[in-house]
Amino acid sequence: MTYAHPPFPGPSSGWSGGWAPPPVPPKPGVIPLAPPLGVGGVLGGAFATLGRHWKQLLGFTAVTYGGAVALFGAALAMAYAVFAHDIEHIADAPESAGADELWPLLSAFGGVYLAGVVVMLVAGALVNAACPAVLQDAVLGRPCSFGTLWRRVLPRVWAVLGSLLLCGLIAAVPLALLAVTFFGMIFAFISLLSDGAPGFGWIFLGGLLGVLLTGPPAVWLWVRFSLAPAVAVFERQGVVRSLSRSAELVRGAWWRIFGVSLLAFVMAAATAYLVQLPLQLLSLVPAGPASLSDGSSGSGTAITVAVVTFAFVLLGGFIGQAVTAVFPPLVLALLYVDQRMRKENLGPVLAEAAGVPTAHHPEAAGVPTAHHPEPGAHA
């Protein structure tokens, strides 16, 4: 039997034009140093970073948010100690409380609340800066100590905080209109059940129209600037430059970055819910005996129930935040690295920094080399 065409040459046929498998991209760390990274590659890289550096990430997050909660608790305790007599007086006779007694309390605890918001914002900026800082070593397969992590994070926290605040302001308008829509819907429903009650249908329709008009632009801008915290850490840029650089990297890949980041946030929210649910259920346990009491214990039981319930809810929120706060920033930082590998041929530079061989090292225009690196270019 003869072949009309010679058989497909094998690897030992000596044919110089025989098929050879494509070169395997180097992978010294959590991702291969060659584009493109698919959705699985980005999410897998985030999980691998958590697996390899969980002590640094979760420890840093616990210290940061734990310190923020401790500061807020101390400020709250000080405010309560100062106004304890006034609080007890108002609690005993709320009908006799005047504006001159209420305003100092509202001002003091309102100031404590605003201080707590500021402290939590700074803590969030620290965590968002820590994720790219850890990823710098995770991509190259290097260890990262706590000391190194703090030295990288502290100089960049204000640039990251500014980027997060500006991105948050972008989402503030549609969120406020969404709140107006929600309450307008509630009041409109109440007005339907009450004869002669004023109608709130126009508030609901106005808020809904506002959400529809401002929501899509806000989402578009948020995705466009979502890589700014990673830019601020990797490239050591300021707030404005980080935002413009993020817009440059996102250009042409908006839908991909939107889809992957949305999936990361949904996964983080689901994980946080699963972590907090058992503690929220435990918070209901002290309320059971208290609800069955005959009231002989007075306000002491109610205060104990409230304190224990609040403690369980706070603990659940803290654990959920510590476990899941790092995942979306890690995904966004990996998207930053992937976009630079796609657009600026960063892969060979990273491979050279990691000390692994590459099949080829073509240089793209404007891409820093290992001898003259851009700040933070070595991830």
C-alpha distance (Angstrom), angle and dihedral (degrees) to the residues before:
residue distance angle dihedral
M1 . . .
T2 3.79 . .
Y3 3.76 129.7 .
A4 3.76 121.0 -124.9
H5 3.79 85.5 -146.0
P6 3.80 128.3 23.4
P7 3.81 115.2 -98.9
F8 3.84 119.2 -93.9
P9 3.81 105.9 -81.5
G10 3.78 116.5 -109.8
P11 3.73 126.6 -139.4
S12 3.84 92.7 -90.9
S13 3.78 97.3 44.5
G14 3.78 92.8 102.2
W15 3.80 91.9 -127.8
S16 3.77 106.6 145.8
G17 3.80 92.4 -151.9
G18 3.83 95.1 53.8
W19 3.78 121.4 134.2
A20 3.76 117.6 -89.7
P21 3.78 127.1 -175.7
P22 3.79 115.4 -103.5
P23 3.78 114.7 -97.9
V24 3.77 114.0 -88.4
P25 3.81 110.7 -120.1
P26 3.79 113.9 -120.0
K27 3.79 116.1 -101.8
P28 3.79 110.5 -171.8
G29 3.78 92.0 156.0
V30 3.80 140.6 12.8
I31 3.83 98.4 -41.9
P32 3.80 135.7 33.4
L33 3.78 111.0 -100.8
A34 3.78 95.5 -125.8
P35 3.79 131.1 77.2
P36 2.85 146.1 -81.9
L37 3.77 108.0 55.2
G38 3.78 112.5 -171.1
V39 3.78 126.2 -149.5
G40 3.80 90.2 -88.1
G41 3.79 91.3 49.6
V42 3.81 93.2 52.6
L43 3.81 95.3 44.6
G44 3.80 91.4 41.5
G45 3.80 89.8 51.4
A46 3.81 90.3 52.3
F47 3.80 91.8 49.8
A48 3.82 90.9 45.8
T49 3.80 90.4 51.7
L50 3.80 89.8 50.9
G51 3.80 89.7 48.8
R52 3.79 95.4 49.8
H53 3.80 99.6 37.2
W54 3.80 103.0 26.9
K55 3.80 92.4 125.4
Q56 3.78 92.5 56.4
L57 3.82 95.8 40.9
L58 3.79 99.8 42.5
G59 3.80 92.9 36.2
F60 3.80 91.6 51.6
T61 3.80 90.8 45.8
A62 3.80 92.5 48.3
V63 3.80 92.7 48.9
T64 3.80 92.5 45.7
Y65 3.79 99.1 46.5
G66 3.80 91.7 34.6
G67 3.79 89.8 55.5
A68 3.80 90.7 47.2
V69 3.80 92.0 50.7
A70 3.82 90.9 46.1
L71 3.82 91.4 52.4
F72 3.79 91.5 47.6
G73 3.80 91.4 47.6
A74 3.80 91.7 49.2
A75 3.81 91.7 50.4
L76 3.80 90.5 47.5
A77 3.81 91.8 49.3
M78 3.81 91.4 49.4
A79 3.80 91.5 50.2
Y80 3.79 90.7 49.0
A81 3.80 91.9 48.6
V82 3.79 91.3 52.2
F83 3.81 95.3 46.8
A84 3.83 99.8 30.8
H85 3.80 93.5 114.1
D86 3.81 93.0 49.0
I87 3.81 91.7 47.6
E88 3.80 92.4 51.8
H89 3.81 91.4 46.7
I90 3.81 92.3 51.6
A91 3.83 91.7 44.5
D92 3.81 91.3 52.8
A93 3.81 95.3 46.8
P94 3.81 110.1 17.1
E95 3.80 93.4 161.7
S96 3.81 91.9 61.5
A97 3.82 95.3 49.7
G98 3.79 112.5 116.3
A99 3.76 132.6 -161.2
D100 3.81 91.2 -100.0
E101 3.83 88.5 62.3
L102 3.78 98.2 40.4
W103 3.80 100.1 47.4
P104 3.84 96.4 62.8
L105 3.80 89.7 50.6
L106 3.78 93.5 47.0
S107 3.80 91.6 46.7
A108 3.80 94.0 48.6
F109 3.79 97.3 46.2
G110 3.81 91.6 39.0
G111 3.80 88.3 55.6
V112 3.80 90.3 48.7
Y113 3.81 89.8 50.7
L114 3.82 92.8 50.3
A115 3.80 90.0 47.7
G116 3.80 88.7 51.6
V117 3.80 90.7 51.2
V118 3.82 90.7 51.9
V119 3.81 92.0 48.0
M120 3.81 91.6 49.5
L121 3.81 90.9 48.5
V122 3.80 90.5 53.7
A123 3.80 90.2 46.7
G124 3.81 90.0 51.5
A125 3.80 90.3 50.1
L126 3.81 90.4 51.4
V127 3.81 91.4 52.4
N128 3.81 92.4 45.4
A129 3.80 88.8 51.9
A130 3.81 93.0 46.3
C131 3.81 94.5 58.5
P132 3.85 96.4 61.5
A133 3.81 89.0 39.5
V134 3.81 90.9 57.8
L135 3.79 91.5 41.7
Q136 3.80 90.1 58.9
D137 3.79 88.4 71.3
A138 3.81 97.1 30.4
V139 3.82 92.0 61.0
L140 3.81 90.9 50.9
G141 3.82 94.4 43.3
R142 3.77 94.4 -115.5
P143 3.82 129.6 136.2
C144 3.78 119.9 -108.4
S145 3.79 121.7 -150.6
F146 3.79 126.5 -154.5
G147 3.80 90.6 -113.8
T148 3.80 92.2 53.8
L149 3.78 90.3 46.7
W150 3.81 93.6 53.3
R151 3.81 92.2 45.8
R152 3.79 90.5 54.2
V153 3.79 96.5 42.9
L154 3.79 104.8 45.4
P155 3.84 97.7 61.5
R156 3.82 91.2 48.8
V157 3.81 101.4 43.0
W158 3.82 96.1 95.1
A159 3.80 93.9 49.6
V160 3.81 89.6 48.8
L161 3.81 91.0 46.4
G162 3.80 91.2 51.6
S163 3.79 91.5 49.6
L164 3.80 91.7 49.3
L165 3.81 92.7 47.3
L166 3.79 93.1 51.2
C167 3.80 91.1 47.6
G168 3.80 88.7 48.1
L169 3.81 91.7 51.6
I170 3.80 88.6 54.4
A171 3.80 89.5 59.1
A172 3.82 94.8 40.5
V173 3.82 97.0 82.8
P174 3.83 98.3 53.2
L175 3.81 90.5 41.3
A176 3.81 91.0 53.3
L177 3.79 90.6 47.9
L178 3.80 89.2 48.0
A179 3.80 89.0 55.2
V180 3.82 89.7 49.6
T181 3.79 89.4 50.8
F182 3.80 92.4 49.9
F183 3.79 95.3 49.6
G184 3.79 91.3 41.0
M185 3.79 88.9 55.5
I186 3.82 91.1 50.6
F187 3.80 93.6 48.6
A188 3.80 91.6 44.7
F189 3.81 89.4 53.7
I190 3.81 90.7 48.7
S191 3.80 90.7 49.3
L192 3.79 89.7 54.9
L193 3.81 90.1 55.6
S194 3.80 95.4 45.8
D195 3.80 122.2 66.8
G196 3.75 112.7 -131.3
A197 3.82 93.8 10.3
P198 3.80 114.8 139.8
G199 3.77 115.7 -99.8
F200 3.78 119.7 -112.1
G201 3.77 97.3 -177.0
W202 3.79 92.3 110.2
I203 3.82 90.8 55.1
F204 3.79 90.1 52.9
L205 3.80 93.1 47.2
G206 3.80 92.5 45.3
G207 3.78 93.2 50.0
L208 3.80 91.9 46.1
L209 3.80 91.4 50.3
G210 3.79 90.0 48.2
V211 3.80 91.8 52.4
L212 3.79 91.3 49.3
L213 3.80 91.4 49.9
T214 3.81 99.5 42.9
G215 3.81 102.1 29.4
P216 3.83 100.0 73.5
P217 3.84 94.9 46.4
A218 3.82 90.0 47.1
V219 3.81 92.2 51.4
W220 3.82 90.8 46.2
L221 3.81 92.0 51.3
W222 3.80 93.4 44.0
V223 3.81 92.4 54.2
R224 3.80 90.2 44.3
F225 3.82 90.7 56.7
S226 3.82 98.2 32.4
L227 3.82 94.1 104.8
A228 3.82 93.1 55.1
P229 3.85 96.0 98.9
A230 3.81 90.1 52.6
V231 3.81 90.4 48.2
A232 3.80 90.7 50.2
V233 3.82 90.5 56.0
F234 3.81 102.7 34.1
E235 3.80 97.1 42.4
R236 3.82 99.0 24.6
Q237 3.78 93.2 -127.2
G238 3.79 130.9 157.5
V239 3.78 125.9 -110.4
V240 3.82 99.5 -89.1
R241 3.78 94.7 42.3
S242 3.82 91.1 46.6
L243 3.81 90.8 54.2
S244 3.81 93.8 47.8
R245 3.81 91.8 45.2
S246 3.81 90.2 50.7
A247 3.80 90.5 51.9
E248 3.79 88.9 50.6
L249 3.81 93.5 51.9
V250 3.82 94.6 43.7
R251 3.81 92.9 51.3
G252 3.81 109.1 113.8
A253 3.83 93.8 11.7
W254 3.82 102.0 64.0
W255 3.81 97.2 123.3
R256 3.78 93.3 46.1
I257 3.80 94.0 50.4
F258 3.81 90.7 43.8
G259 3.81 92.7 52.2
V260 3.81 96.6 45.1
S261 3.81 94.6 44.5
L262 3.82 91.9 46.0
L263 3.80 89.7 51.8
A264 3.81 89.9 49.6
F265 3.81 92.7 51.5
V266 3.81 92.0 47.2
M267 3.80 91.1 50.4
A268 3.81 91.2 48.1
A269 3.81 92.3 48.6
A270 3.80 91.9 49.2
T271 3.81 91.2 49.2
A272 3.81 91.4 48.6
Y273 3.80 90.4 51.3
L274 3.79 92.4 50.3
V275 3.81 90.5 49.2
Q276 3.80 95.0 47.2
L277 3.81 97.7 42.2
P278 3.84 97.4 77.4
L279 3.81 92.0 48.4
Q280 3.80 91.6 47.5
L281 3.79 88.9 52.7
L282 3.80 90.0 49.4
S283 3.80 89.2 52.2
L284 3.81 88.3 64.7
V285 3.81 93.2 58.0
P286 3.84 97.6 79.1
A287 3.81 90.3 48.2
G288 3.80 92.4 62.1
P289 3.84 99.9 67.7
A290 3.80 90.0 37.1
S291 3.78 91.9 55.5
L292 3.79 89.8 52.1
S293 3.77 95.1 50.9
D294 3.80 121.0 107.3
G295 3.77 93.3 -125.6
S296 3.84 93.4 -104.7
S297 3.78 91.1 124.5
G298 3.78 90.0 60.5
S299 3.77 122.5 -162.6
G300 3.83 93.3 -20.2
T301 3.79 92.6 77.7
A302 3.78 92.3 46.6
I303 3.81 91.5 51.0
T304 3.83 91.1 47.7
V305 3.79 91.7 49.9
A306 3.79 91.3 47.9
V307 3.82 93.1 48.7
V308 3.82 94.4 46.9
T309 3.81 92.3 45.3
F310 3.79 91.5 48.8
A311 3.82 90.7 47.7
F312 3.82 92.3 53.8
V313 3.80 92.4 46.1
L314 3.80 91.1 47.4
L315 3.80 91.9 47.9
G316 3.80 91.3 49.3
G317 3.77 91.8 49.5
F318 3.80 91.5 47.4
I319 3.79 94.4 50.4
G320 3.80 92.4 44.7
Q321 3.79 90.6 49.5
A322 3.81 93.2 47.0
V323 3.80 92.8 49.7
T324 3.79 99.7 43.2
A325 3.81 106.9 26.7
V326 3.79 91.5 84.7
F327 3.81 99.7 51.8
P328 3.85 102.9 72.7
P329 3.84 93.0 43.8
L330 3.81 89.5 50.3
V331 3.82 90.4 51.6
L332 3.81 91.6 48.8
A333 3.82 90.9 48.2
L334 3.82 90.1 51.3
L335 3.80 89.6 49.1
Y336 3.80 87.4 53.7
V337 3.82 91.2 53.0
D338 3.80 91.3 45.8
Q339 3.80 92.8 50.4
R340 3.79 90.8 51.2
M341 3.80 91.1 49.1
R342 3.80 89.2 50.2
K343 3.79 97.9 44.6
E344 3.79 105.4 25.9
N345 3.81 104.9 28.1
L346 3.79 92.0 -117.0
G347 3.82 93.5 156.6
P348 3.84 98.0 83.1
V349 3.79 90.6 45.2
L350 3.80 90.3 53.4
A351 3.80 91.1 45.8
E352 3.79 90.5 52.3
A353 3.80 90.6 48.6
A354 3.81 89.3 50.4
G355 3.81 91.1 49.2
V356 3.82 97.1 -120.7
P357 3.81 124.2 132.7
T358 3.79 121.3 -110.2
A359 3.78 130.0 -158.8
H360 3.77 92.6 -130.2
H361 3.74 137.6 2.4
P362 3.80 108.5 -158.6
E363 3.75 112.8 176.8
A364 3.76 120.3 -135.3
A365 3.75 120.5 -148.1
G366 3.77 111.1 -90.3
V367 3.81 94.3 9.6
P368 3.82 112.6 131.3
T369 3.78 118.4 -120.4
A370 3.76 127.1 -137.7
H371 3.82 90.0 -102.4
H372 3.79 94.2 50.9
P373 3.78 104.9 27.1
E374 3.74 125.4 -178.8
P375 3.80 110.8 -120.2
G376 3.75 107.4 -81.6
A377 3.79 93.7 3.8
H378 3.78 91.9 126.5
A379 3.81 89.2 68.0
